[in-house]
Amino acid sequence: MKLIRLGLIVASALSAAGCISTQAVNASKDRLNQAARAVVGTSLIGARGATPADQDKIDETVAGLCGARAWTQSECARHDAARQ
């Protein structure tokens, strides 16, 4: 009986501590937009793939998508294979 009571007290204390220490997160549209731009970047704007500079912009964008794991490993490998 004492162990059950102790367990309930510990569980309650941990729950209260978790609720108190958790910080609120802003998930507004602007914030999500900023996060997406940080992952993907803005290098792709205006790139058509016609010049080496354009291809560099495309590669930089793909690197962001692969680094953030927004693309699967097979998609990243397919881009790398097509690039060579």
PDB file of N, CA, C and O in Angstrom:
ATOM      1  N   MET A   1       0.812  -1.184   0.000  1.00  0.00           N
ATOM      2  CA  MET A   1       0.000   0.000   0.000  1.00  0.00           C
ATOM      3  C   MET A   1       0.866   1.264   0.000  1.00  0.00           C
ATOM      4  O   MET A   1       0.564   2.239  -0.688  1.00  0.00           O
ATOM      5  N   LYS A   2       1.939   1.227   0.779  1.00  0.00           N
ATOM      6  CA  LYS A   2       2.830   2.386   0.831  1.00  0.00           C
ATOM      7  C   LYS A   2       3.554   2.565  -0.496  1.00  0.00           C
ATOM      8  O   LYS A   2       3.796   3.693  -0.928  1.00  0.00           O
ATOM      9  N   LEU A   3       3.904   1.446  -1.151  1.00  0.00           N
ATOM     10  CA  LEU A   3       4.584   1.541  -2.442  1.00  0.00           C
ATOM     11  C   LEU A   3       3.662   2.140  -3.500  1.00  0.00           C
ATOM     12  O   LEU A   3       4.109   2.919  -4.341  1.00  0.00           O
ATOM     13  N   ILE A   4       2.405   1.789  -3.466  1.00  0.00           N
ATOM     14  CA  ILE A   4       1.445   2.339  -4.425  1.00  0.00           C
ATOM     15  C   ILE A   4       1.294   3.842  -4.194  1.00  0.00           C
ATOM     16  O   ILE A   4       1.285   4.626  -5.143  1.00  0.00           O
ATOM     17  N   ARG A   5       1.178   4.231  -2.944  1.00  0.00           N
ATOM     18  CA  ARG A   5       1.043   5.646  -2.612  1.00  0.00           C
ATOM     19  C   ARG A   5       2.292   6.415  -3.051  1.00  0.00           C
ATOM     20  O   ARG A   5       2.189   7.504  -3.615  1.00  0.00           O
ATOM     21  N   LEU A   6       3.460   5.848  -2.790  1.00  0.00           N
ATOM     22  CA  LEU A   6       4.717   6.483  -3.197  1.00  0.00           C
ATOM     23  C   LEU A   6       4.787   6.599  -4.722  1.00  0.00           C
ATOM     24  O   LEU A   6       5.196   7.631  -5.255  1.00  0.00           O
ATOM     25  N   GLY A   7       4.390   5.545  -5.410  1.00  0.00           N
ATOM     26  CA  GLY A   7       4.382   5.571  -6.878  1.00  0.00           C
ATOM     27  C   GLY A   7       3.470   6.653  -7.425  1.00  0.00           C
ATOM     28  O   GLY A   7       3.828   7.351  -8.373  1.00  0.00           O
ATOM     29  N   LEU A   8       2.291   6.795  -6.829  1.00  0.00           N
ATOM     30  CA  LEU A   8       1.356   7.829  -7.270  1.00  0.00           C
ATOM     31  C   LEU A   8       1.903   9.224  -7.010  1.00  0.00           C
ATOM     32  O   LEU A   8       1.724  10.121  -7.833  1.00  0.00           O
ATOM     33  N   ILE A   9       2.557   9.414  -5.892  1.00  0.00           N
ATOM     34  CA  ILE A   9       3.140  10.719  -5.576  1.00  0.00           C
ATOM     35  C   ILE A   9       4.255  11.063  -6.564  1.00  0.00           C
ATOM     36  O   ILE A   9       4.331  12.188  -7.057  1.00  0.00           O
ATOM     37  N   VAL A  10       5.113  10.091  -6.845  1.00  0.00           N
ATOM     38  CA  VAL A  10       6.211  10.316  -7.797  1.00  0.00           C
ATOM     39  C   VAL A  10       5.658  10.603  -9.186  1.00  0.00           C
ATOM     40  O   VAL A  10       6.126  11.521  -9.860  1.00  0.00           O
ATOM     41  N   ALA A  11       4.668   9.828  -9.621  1.00  0.00           N
ATOM     42  CA  ALA A  11       4.069  10.035 -10.949  1.00  0.00           C
ATOM     43  C   ALA A  11       3.426  11.414 -11.038  1.00  0.00           C
ATOM     44  O   ALA A  11       3.552  12.090 -12.059  1.00  0.00           O
ATOM     45  N   SER A  12       2.749  11.832  -9.993  1.00  0.00           N
ATOM     46  CA  SER A  12       2.122  13.162  -9.986  1.00  0.00           C
ATOM     47  C   SER A  12       3.167  14.266 -10.037  1.00  0.00           C
ATOM     48  O   SER A  12       3.006  15.255 -10.752  1.00  0.00           O
ATOM     49  N   ALA A  13       4.235  14.089  -9.276  1.00  0.00           N
ATOM     50  CA  ALA A  13       5.300  15.101  -9.261  1.00  0.00           C
ATOM     51  C   ALA A  13       5.965  15.211 -10.632  1.00  0.00           C
ATOM     52  O   ALA A  13       6.242  16.316 -11.099  1.00  0.00           O
ATOM     53  N   LEU A  14       6.222  14.080 -11.275  1.00  0.00           N
ATOM     54  CA  LEU A  14       6.841  14.107 -12.605  1.00  0.00           C
ATOM     55  C   LEU A  14       5.909  14.738 -13.637  1.00  0.00           C
ATOM     56  O   LEU A  14       6.351  15.489 -14.506  1.00  0.00           O
ATOM     57  N   SER A  15       4.635  14.432 -13.535  1.00  0.00           N
ATOM     58  CA  SER A  15       3.666  15.032 -14.457  1.00  0.00           C
ATOM     59  C   SER A  15       3.599  16.544 -14.281  1.00  0.00           C
ATOM     60  O   SER A  15       3.578  17.291 -15.259  1.00  0.00           O
ATOM     61  N   ALA A  16       3.565  16.982 -13.044  1.00  0.00           N
ATOM     62  CA  ALA A  16       3.515  18.420 -12.771  1.00  0.00           C
ATOM     63  C   ALA A  16       4.788  19.107 -13.251  1.00  0.00           C
ATOM     64  O   ALA A  16       4.731  20.198 -13.817  1.00  0.00           O
ATOM     65  N   ALA A  17       5.920  18.481 -13.030  1.00  0.00           N
ATOM     66  CA  ALA A  17       7.190  19.066 -13.474  1.00  0.00           C
ATOM     67  C   ALA A  17       7.243  19.162 -14.994  1.00  0.00           C
ATOM     68  O   ALA A  17       7.750  20.143 -15.537  1.00  0.00           O
ATOM     69  N   GLY A  18       6.727  18.160 -15.674  1.00  0.00           N
ATOM     70  CA  GLY A  18       6.707  18.175 -17.136  1.00  0.00           C
ATOM     71  C   GLY A  18       5.837  19.283 -17.683  1.00  0.00           C
ATOM     72  O   GLY A  18       6.189  19.922 -18.674  1.00  0.00           O
ATOM     73  N   CYS A  19       4.712  19.514 -17.052  1.00  0.00           N
ATOM     74  CA  CYS A  19       3.802  20.568 -17.516  1.00  0.00           C
ATOM     75  C   CYS A  19       4.358  21.963 -17.242  1.00  0.00           C
ATOM     76  O   CYS A  19       4.151  22.883 -18.033  1.00  0.00           O
ATOM     77  N   ILE A  20       5.041  22.114 -16.160  1.00  0.00           N
ATOM     78  CA  ILE A  20       5.577  23.422 -15.784  1.00  0.00           C
ATOM     79  C   ILE A  20       6.777  23.788 -16.649  1.00  0.00           C
ATOM     80  O   ILE A  20       6.943  24.954 -17.009  1.00  0.00           O
ATOM     81  N   SER A  21       7.618  22.811 -16.986  1.00  0.00           N
ATOM     82  CA  SER A  21       8.865  23.116 -17.684  1.00  0.00           C
ATOM     83  C   SER A  21       8.728  23.121 -19.200  1.00  0.00           C
ATOM     84  O   SER A  21       9.682  23.477 -19.892  1.00  0.00           O
ATOM     85  N   THR A  22       7.585  22.740 -19.734  1.00  0.00           N
ATOM     86  CA  THR A  22       7.399  22.709 -21.179  1.00  0.00           C
ATOM     87  C   THR A  22       7.109  24.112 -21.688  1.00  0.00           C
ATOM     88  O   THR A  22       6.208  24.792 -21.196  1.00  0.00           O
ATOM     89  N   GLN A  23       7.882  24.533 -22.679  1.00  0.00           N
ATOM     90  CA  GLN A  23       7.719  25.876 -23.227  1.00  0.00           C
ATOM     91  C   GLN A  23       6.700  25.855 -24.357  1.00  0.00           C
ATOM     92  O   GLN A  23       6.673  24.913 -25.149  1.00  0.00           O
ATOM     93  N   ALA A  24       5.878  26.864 -24.437  1.00  0.00           N
ATOM     94  CA  ALA A  24       4.916  26.996 -25.526  1.00  0.00           C
ATOM     95  C   ALA A  24       5.656  27.298 -26.825  1.00  0.00           C
ATOM     96  O   ALA A  24       6.653  28.019 -26.827  1.00  0.00           O
ATOM     97  N   VAL A  25       5.164  26.743 -27.922  1.00  0.00           N
ATOM     98  CA  VAL A  25       5.801  26.918 -29.223  1.00  0.00           C
ATOM     99  C   VAL A  25       4.840  27.641 -30.147  1.00  0.00           C
ATOM    100  O   VAL A  25       3.658  27.306 -30.211  1.00  0.00           O
ATOM    101  N   ASN A  26       5.345  28.624 -30.855  1.00  0.00           N
ATOM    102  CA  ASN A  26       4.549  29.368 -31.803  1.00  0.00           C
ATOM    103  C   ASN A  26       4.536  28.608 -33.130  1.00  0.00           C
ATOM    104  O   ASN A  26       5.588  28.387 -33.729  1.00  0.00           O
ATOM    105  N   ALA A  27       3.364  28.212 -33.583  1.00  0.00           N
ATOM    106  CA  ALA A  27       3.255  27.476 -34.841  1.00  0.00           C
ATOM    107  C   ALA A  27       2.428  28.271 -35.844  1.00  0.00           C
ATOM    108  O   ALA A  27       1.598  27.709 -36.559  1.00  0.00           O
ATOM    109  N   SER A  28       2.654  29.562 -35.892  1.00  0.00           N
ATOM    110  CA  SER A  28       1.907  30.403 -36.824  1.00  0.00           C
ATOM    111  C   SER A  28       2.360  30.137 -38.257  1.00  0.00           C
ATOM    112  O   SER A  28       3.402  29.525 -38.495  1.00  0.00           O
ATOM    113  N   LYS A  29       1.563  30.604 -39.192  1.00  0.00           N
ATOM    114  CA  LYS A  29       1.879  30.413 -40.609  1.00  0.00           C
ATOM    115  C   LYS A  29       3.221  31.050 -40.959  1.00  0.00           C
ATOM    116  O   LYS A  29       4.004  30.469 -41.710  1.00  0.00           O
ATOM    117  N   ASP A  30       3.489  32.229 -40.426  1.00  0.00           N
ATOM    118  CA  ASP A  30       4.757  32.912 -40.706  1.00  0.00           C
ATOM    119  C   ASP A  30       5.937  32.104 -40.177  1.00  0.00           C
ATOM    120  O   ASP A  30       6.967  31.985 -40.840  1.00  0.00           O
ATOM    121  N   ARG A  31       5.779  31.553 -38.986  1.00  0.00           N
ATOM    122  CA  ARG A  31       6.852  30.764 -38.372  1.00  0.00           C
ATOM    123  C   ARG A  31       7.133  29.499 -39.195  1.00  0.00           C
ATOM    124  O   ARG A  31       8.290  29.139 -39.412  1.00  0.00           O
ATOM    125  N   LEU A  32       6.081  28.839 -39.644  1.00  0.00           N
ATOM    126  CA  LEU A  32       6.248  27.646 -40.476  1.00  0.00           C
ATOM    127  C   LEU A  32       6.884  28.002 -41.817  1.00  0.00           C
ATOM    128  O   LEU A  32       7.695  27.245 -42.352  1.00  0.00           O
ATOM    129  N   ASN A  33       6.508  29.159 -42.352  1.00  0.00           N
ATOM    130  CA  ASN A  33       7.097  29.636 -43.607  1.00  0.00           C
ATOM    131  C   ASN A  33       8.600  29.859 -43.447  1.00  0.00           C
ATOM    132  O   ASN A  33       9.383  29.482 -44.318  1.00  0.00           O
ATOM    133  N   GLN A  34       8.996  30.468 -42.340  1.00  0.00           N
ATOM    134  CA  GLN A  34      10.412  30.708 -42.071  1.00  0.00           C
ATOM    135  C   GLN A  34      11.172  29.390 -41.950  1.00  0.00           C
ATOM    136  O   GLN A  34      12.292  29.263 -42.445  1.00  0.00           O
ATOM    137  N   ALA A  35      10.562  28.419 -41.295  1.00  0.00           N
ATOM    138  CA  ALA A  35      11.214  27.116 -41.129  1.00  0.00           C
ATOM    139  C   ALA A  35      11.402  26.437 -42.476  1.00  0.00           C
ATOM    140  O   ALA A  35      12.459  25.866 -42.743  1.00  0.00           O
ATOM    141  N   ALA A  36      10.391  26.495 -43.320  1.00  0.00           N
ATOM    142  CA  ALA A  36      10.493  25.886 -44.647  1.00  0.00           C
ATOM    143  C   ALA A  36      11.568  26.572 -45.482  1.00  0.00           C
ATOM    144  O   ALA A  36      12.334  25.903 -46.176  1.00  0.00           O
ATOM    145  N   ARG A  37      11.632  27.887 -45.420  1.00  0.00           N
ATOM    146  CA  ARG A  37      12.668  28.619 -46.167  1.00  0.00           C
ATOM    147  C   ARG A  37      14.058  28.285 -45.652  1.00  0.00           C
ATOM    148  O   ARG A  37      15.014  28.229 -46.426  1.00  0.00           O
ATOM    149  N   ALA A  38      14.172  28.065 -44.346  1.00  0.00           N
ATOM    150  CA  ALA A  38      15.475  27.725 -43.781  1.00  0.00           C
ATOM    151  C   ALA A  38      15.939  26.356 -44.267  1.00  0.00           C
ATOM    152  O   ALA A  38      17.130  26.149 -44.499  1.00  0.00           O
ATOM    153  N   VAL A  39      15.010  25.431 -44.421  1.00  0.00           N
ATOM    154  CA  VAL A  39      15.360  24.087 -44.882  1.00  0.00           C
ATOM    155  C   VAL A  39      15.670  24.091 -46.371  1.00  0.00           C
ATOM    156  O   VAL A  39      16.717  23.603 -46.796  1.00  0.00           O
ATOM    157  N   VAL A  40      14.761  24.641 -47.154  1.00  0.00           N
ATOM    158  CA  VAL A  40      14.889  24.577 -48.610  1.00  0.00           C
ATOM    159  C   VAL A  40      15.780  25.685 -49.143  1.00  0.00           C
ATOM    160  O   VAL A  40      16.524  25.470 -50.100  1.00  0.00           O
ATOM    161  N   GLY A  41      15.720  26.849 -48.550  1.00  0.00           N
ATOM    162  CA  GLY A  41      16.483  27.983 -49.056  1.00  0.00           C
ATOM    163  C   GLY A  41      15.711  28.696 -50.150  1.00  0.00           C
ATOM    164  O   GLY A  41      14.601  28.300 -50.504  1.00  0.00           O
ATOM    165  N   THR A  42      16.304  29.740 -50.674  1.00  0.00           N
ATOM    166  CA  THR A  42      15.652  30.511 -51.742  1.00  0.00           C
ATOM    167  C   THR A  42      16.518  30.550 -52.989  1.00  0.00           C
ATOM    168  O   THR A  42      16.300  31.376 -53.876  1.00  0.00           O
ATOM    169  N   SER A  43      17.496  29.662 -53.060  1.00  0.00           N
ATOM    170  CA  SER A  43      18.412  29.664 -54.206  1.00  0.00           C
ATOM    171  C   SER A  43      17.732  29.263 -55.506  1.00  0.00           C
ATOM    172  O   SER A  43      18.161  29.669 -56.586  1.00  0.00           O
ATOM    173  N   LEU A  44      16.685  28.474 -55.404  1.00  0.00           N
ATOM    174  CA  LEU A  44      16.052  27.924 -56.599  1.00  0.00           C
ATOM    175  C   LEU A  44      15.278  28.959 -57.398  1.00  0.00           C
ATOM    176  O   LEU A  44      14.965  28.733 -58.567  1.00  0.00           O
ATOM    177  N   ILE A  45      14.972  30.076 -56.789  1.00  0.00           N
ATOM    178  CA  ILE A  45      14.179  31.103 -57.469  1.00  0.00           C
ATOM    179  C   ILE A  45      14.936  31.599 -58.700  1.00  0.00           C
ATOM    180  O   ILE A  45      16.059  32.091 -58.600  1.00  0.00           O
ATOM    181  N   GLY A  46      14.304  31.460 -59.848  1.00  0.00           N
ATOM    182  CA  GLY A  46      14.881  31.913 -61.107  1.00  0.00           C
ATOM    183  C   GLY A  46      15.805  30.921 -61.788  1.00  0.00           C
ATOM    184  O   GLY A  46      16.248  31.173 -62.909  1.00  0.00           O
ATOM    185  N   ALA A  47      16.108  29.803 -61.151  1.00  0.00           N
ATOM    186  CA  ALA A  47      16.996  28.810 -61.763  1.00  0.00           C
ATOM    187  C   ALA A  47      16.219  27.966 -62.765  1.00  0.00           C
ATOM    188  O   ALA A  47      15.103  27.523 -62.494  1.00  0.00           O
ATOM    189  N   ARG A  48      16.829  27.753 -63.927  1.00  0.00           N
ATOM    190  CA  ARG A  48      16.184  26.949 -64.965  1.00  0.00           C
ATOM    191  C   ARG A  48      17.001  25.709 -65.317  1.00  0.00           C
ATOM    192  O   ARG A  48      16.540  24.850 -66.068  1.00  0.00           O
ATOM    193  N   GLY A  49      18.194  25.619 -64.784  1.00  0.00           N
ATOM    194  CA  GLY A  49      19.046  24.470 -65.078  1.00  0.00           C
ATOM    195  C   GLY A  49      19.796  24.596 -66.396  1.00  0.00           C
ATOM    196  O   GLY A  49      20.410  23.630 -66.851  1.00  0.00           O
ATOM    197  N   ALA A  50      19.755  25.765 -67.014  1.00  0.00           N
ATOM    198  CA  ALA A  50      20.376  25.959 -68.318  1.00  0.00           C
ATOM    199  C   ALA A  50      21.871  26.245 -68.216  1.00  0.00           C
ATOM    200  O   ALA A  50      22.606  26.024 -69.178  1.00  0.00           O
ATOM    201  N   THR A  51      22.319  26.723 -67.089  1.00  0.00           N
ATOM    202  CA  THR A  51      23.729  27.077 -66.928  1.00  0.00           C
ATOM    203  C   THR A  51      24.302  26.335 -65.724  1.00  0.00           C
ATOM    204  O   THR A  51      23.550  25.836 -64.886  1.00  0.00           O
ATOM    205  N   PRO A  52      25.632  26.261 -65.634  1.00  0.00           N
ATOM    206  CA  PRO A  52      26.233  25.650 -64.445  1.00  0.00           C
ATOM    207  C   PRO A  52      25.842  26.363 -63.148  1.00  0.00           C
ATOM    208  O   PRO A  52      25.704  25.724 -62.104  1.00  0.00           O
ATOM    209  N   ALA A  53      25.664  27.676 -63.212  1.00  0.00           N
ATOM    210  CA  ALA A  53      25.247  28.415 -62.021  1.00  0.00           C
ATOM    211  C   ALA A  53      23.838  28.005 -61.595  1.00  0.00           C
ATOM    212  O   ALA A  53      23.553  27.871 -60.405  1.00  0.00           O
ATOM    213  N   ASP A  54      22.956  27.807 -62.587  1.00  0.00           N
ATOM    214  CA  ASP A  54      21.604  27.328 -62.271  1.00  0.00           C
ATOM    215  C   ASP A  54      21.652  25.945 -61.634  1.00  0.00           C
ATOM    216  O   ASP A  54      20.938  25.675 -60.668  1.00  0.00           O
ATOM    217  N   GLN A  55      22.489  25.076 -62.174  1.00  0.00           N
ATOM    218  CA  GLN A  55      22.595  23.726 -61.613  1.00  0.00           C
ATOM    219  C   GLN A  55      23.121  23.775 -60.180  1.00  0.00           C
ATOM    220  O   GLN A  55      22.706  22.980 -59.337  1.00  0.00           O
ATOM    221  N   ASP A  56      24.023  24.698 -59.906  1.00  0.00           N
ATOM    222  CA  ASP A  56      24.511  24.861 -58.530  1.00  0.00           C
ATOM    223  C   ASP A  56      23.381  25.273 -57.593  1.00  0.00           C
ATOM    224  O   ASP A  56      23.313  24.808 -56.455  1.00  0.00           O
ATOM    225  N   LYS A  57      22.492  26.149 -58.074  1.00  0.00           N
ATOM    226  CA  LYS A  57      21.348  26.562 -57.260  1.00  0.00           C
ATOM    227  C   LYS A  57      20.428  25.378 -56.978  1.00  0.00           C
ATOM    228  O   LYS A  57      19.938  25.217 -55.860  1.00  0.00           O
ATOM    229  N   ILE A  58      20.197  24.554 -57.993  1.00  0.00           N
ATOM    230  CA  ILE A  58      19.351  23.367 -57.823  1.00  0.00           C
ATOM    231  C   ILE A  58      19.998  22.405 -56.835  1.00  0.00           C
ATOM    232  O   ILE A  58      19.326  21.866 -55.955  1.00  0.00           O
ATOM    233  N   ASP A  59      21.304  22.191 -56.981  1.00  0.00           N
ATOM    234  CA  ASP A  59      22.018  21.281 -56.075  1.00  0.00           C
ATOM    235  C   ASP A  59      21.976  21.777 -54.634  1.00  0.00           C
ATOM    236  O   ASP A  59      21.862  20.981 -53.703  1.00  0.00           O
ATOM    237  N   GLU A  60      22.069  23.090 -54.451  1.00  0.00           N
ATOM    238  CA  GLU A  60      22.015  23.659 -53.100  1.00  0.00           C
ATOM    239  C   GLU A  60      20.647  23.424 -52.470  1.00  0.00           C
ATOM    240  O   GLU A  60      20.546  23.123 -51.281  1.00  0.00           O
ATOM    241  N   THR A  61      19.600  23.564 -53.274  1.00  0.00           N
ATOM    242  CA  THR A  61      18.243  23.319 -52.778  1.00  0.00           C
ATOM    243  C   THR A  61      18.059  21.856 -52.416  1.00  0.00           C
ATOM    244  O   THR A  61      17.489  21.539 -51.372  1.00  0.00           O
ATOM    245  N   VAL A  62      18.538  20.964 -53.271  1.00  0.00           N
ATOM    246  CA  VAL A  62      18.426  19.529 -53.007  1.00  0.00           C
ATOM    247  C   VAL A  62      19.213  19.157 -51.758  1.00  0.00           C
ATOM    248  O   VAL A  62      18.774  18.311 -50.979  1.00  0.00           O
ATOM    249  N   ALA A  63      20.358  19.773 -51.562  1.00  0.00           N
ATOM    250  CA  ALA A  63      21.154  19.496 -50.365  1.00  0.00           C
ATOM    251  C   ALA A  63      20.374  19.845 -49.106  1.00  0.00           C
ATOM    252  O   ALA A  63      20.445  19.121 -48.113  1.00  0.00           O
ATOM    253  N   GLY A  64      19.629  20.952 -49.137  1.00  0.00           N
ATOM    254  CA  GLY A  64      18.802  21.322 -47.990  1.00  0.00           C
ATOM    255  C   GLY A  64      17.700  20.320 -47.736  1.00  0.00           C
ATOM    256  O   GLY A  64      17.429  19.965 -46.589  1.00  0.00           O
ATOM    257  N   LEU A  65      17.058  19.858 -48.809  1.00  0.00           N
ATOM    258  CA  LEU A  65      15.987  18.871 -48.672  1.00  0.00           C
ATOM    259  C   LEU A  65      16.510  17.534 -48.168  1.00  0.00           C
ATOM    260  O   LEU A  65      15.868  16.872 -47.353  1.00  0.00           O
ATOM    261  N   CYS A  66      17.676  17.145 -48.657  1.00  0.00           N
ATOM    262  CA  CYS A  66      18.268  15.883 -48.211  1.00  0.00           C
ATOM    263  C   CYS A  66      18.772  16.000 -46.773  1.00  0.00           C
ATOM    264  O   CYS A  66      18.610  15.075 -45.977  1.00  0.00           O
ATOM    265  N   GLY A  67      19.376  17.126 -46.447  1.00  0.00           N
ATOM    266  CA  GLY A  67      19.894  17.328 -45.096  1.00  0.00           C
ATOM    267  C   GLY A  67      18.796  17.370 -44.052  1.00  0.00           C
ATOM    268  O   GLY A  67      18.999  16.926 -42.922  1.00  0.00           O
ATOM    269  N   ALA A  68      17.641  17.896 -44.412  1.00  0.00           N
ATOM    270  CA  ALA A  68      16.515  17.957 -43.486  1.00  0.00           C
ATOM    271  C   ALA A  68      15.692  16.677 -43.507  1.00  0.00           C
ATOM    272  O   ALA A  68      14.715  16.539 -42.771  1.00  0.00           O
ATOM    273  N   ARG A  69      16.094  15.762 -44.346  1.00  0.00           N
ATOM    274  CA  ARG A  69      15.408  14.479 -44.527  1.00  0.00           C
ATOM    275  C   ARG A  69      13.969  14.664 -44.991  1.00  0.00           C
ATOM    276  O   ARG A  69      13.088  13.870 -44.659  1.00  0.00           O
ATOM    277  N   ALA A  70      13.743  15.726 -45.767  1.00  0.00           N
ATOM    278  CA  ALA A  70      12.438  15.925 -46.395  1.00  0.00           C
ATOM    279  C   ALA A  70      12.315  14.991 -47.595  1.00  0.00           C
ATOM    280  O   ALA A  70      11.214  14.577 -47.955  1.00  0.00           O
ATOM    281  N   TRP A  71      13.433  14.665 -48.204  1.00  0.00           N
ATOM    282  CA  TRP A  71      13.489  13.660 -49.268  1.00  0.00           C
ATOM    283  C   TRP A  71      14.049  12.375 -48.679  1.00  0.00           C
ATOM    284  O   TRP A  71      14.816  12.402 -47.716  1.00  0.00           O
ATOM    285  N   THR A  72      13.661  11.256 -49.266  1.00  0.00           N
ATOM    286  CA  THR A  72      14.189   9.969 -48.823  1.00  0.00           C
ATOM    287  C   THR A  72      15.616   9.794 -49.324  1.00  0.00           C
ATOM    288  O   THR A  72      16.074  10.534 -50.195  1.00  0.00           O
ATOM    289  N   GLN A  73      16.305   8.822 -48.774  1.00  0.00           N
ATOM    290  CA  GLN A  73      17.679   8.557 -49.211  1.00  0.00           C
ATOM    291  C   GLN A  73      17.710   8.160 -50.679  1.00  0.00           C
ATOM    292  O   GLN A  73      18.641   8.524 -51.397  1.00  0.00           O
ATOM    293  N   SER A  74      16.702   7.417 -51.136  1.00  0.00           N
ATOM    294  CA  SER A  74      16.692   7.005 -52.543  1.00  0.00           C
ATOM    295  C   SER A  74      16.477   8.202 -53.466  1.00  0.00           C
ATOM    296  O   SER A  74      17.046   8.243 -54.556  1.00  0.00           O
ATOM    297  N   GLU A  75      15.665   9.178 -53.051  1.00  0.00           N
ATOM    298  CA  GLU A  75      15.470  10.374 -53.866  1.00  0.00           C
ATOM    299  C   GLU A  75      16.757  11.189 -53.954  1.00  0.00           C
ATOM    300  O   GLU A  75      17.098  11.709 -55.017  1.00  0.00           O
ATOM    301  N   CYS A  76      17.463  11.295 -52.843  1.00  0.00           N
ATOM    302  CA  CYS A  76      18.730  12.031 -52.843  1.00  0.00           C
ATOM    303  C   CYS A  76      19.768  11.312 -53.701  1.00  0.00           C
ATOM    304  O   CYS A  76      20.516  11.948 -54.444  1.00  0.00           O
ATOM    305  N   ALA A  77      19.809   9.994 -53.595  1.00  0.00           N
ATOM    306  CA  ALA A  77      20.754   9.214 -54.397  1.00  0.00           C
ATOM    307  C   ALA A  77      20.433   9.334 -55.882  1.00  0.00           C
ATOM    308  O   ALA A  77      21.338   9.394 -56.715  1.00  0.00           O
ATOM    309  N   ARG A  78      19.140   9.369 -56.212  1.00  0.00           N
ATOM    310  CA  ARG A  78      18.738   9.514 -57.612  1.00  0.00           C
ATOM    311  C   ARG A  78      19.181  10.857 -58.165  1.00  0.00           C
ATOM    312  O   ARG A  78      19.614  10.941 -59.314  1.00  0.00           O
ATOM    313  N   HIS A  79      19.078  11.918 -57.354  1.00  0.00           N
ATOM    314  CA  HIS A  79      19.552  13.235 -57.800  1.00  0.00           C
ATOM    315  C   HIS A  79      21.061  13.219 -57.994  1.00  0.00           C
ATOM    316  O   HIS A  79      21.569  13.747 -58.983  1.00  0.00           O
ATOM    317  N   ASP A  80      21.772  12.619 -57.062  1.00  0.00           N
ATOM    318  CA  ASP A  80      23.234  12.544 -57.167  1.00  0.00           C
ATOM    319  C   ASP A  80      23.650  11.769 -58.412  1.00  0.00           C
ATOM    320  O   ASP A  80      24.590  12.159 -59.105  1.00  0.00           O
ATOM    321  N   ALA A  81      22.953  10.676 -58.697  1.00  0.00           N
ATOM    322  CA  ALA A  81      23.278   9.863 -59.881  1.00  0.00           C
ATOM    323  C   ALA A  81      23.000  10.621 -61.163  1.00  0.00           C
ATOM    324  O   ALA A  81      23.767  10.520 -62.120  1.00  0.00           O
ATOM    325  N   ALA A  82      21.915  11.379 -61.198  1.00  0.00           N
ATOM    326  CA  ALA A  82      21.569  12.150 -62.386  1.00  0.00           C
ATOM    327  C   ALA A  82      22.530  13.305 -62.591  1.00  0.00           C
ATOM    328  O   ALA A  82      22.758  13.738 -63.721  1.00  0.00           O
ATOM    329  N   ARG A  83      23.091  13.802 -61.508  1.00  0.00           N
ATOM    330  CA  ARG A  83      24.014  14.938 -61.571  1.00  0.00           C
ATOM    331  C   ARG A  83      25.350  14.544 -62.208  1.00  0.00           C
ATOM    332  O   ARG A  83      25.996  15.358 -62.867  1.00  0.00           O
ATOM    333  N   GLN A  84      25.750  13.303 -62.007  1.00  0.00           N
ATOM    334  CA  GLN A  84      27.057  12.867 -62.510  1.00  0.00           C
ATOM    335  C   GLN A  84      27.027  12.389 -63.907  1.00  0.00           C
ATOM    336  O   GLN A  84      28.061  11.995 -64.447  1.00  0.00           O
TER     337      GLN A  84
END
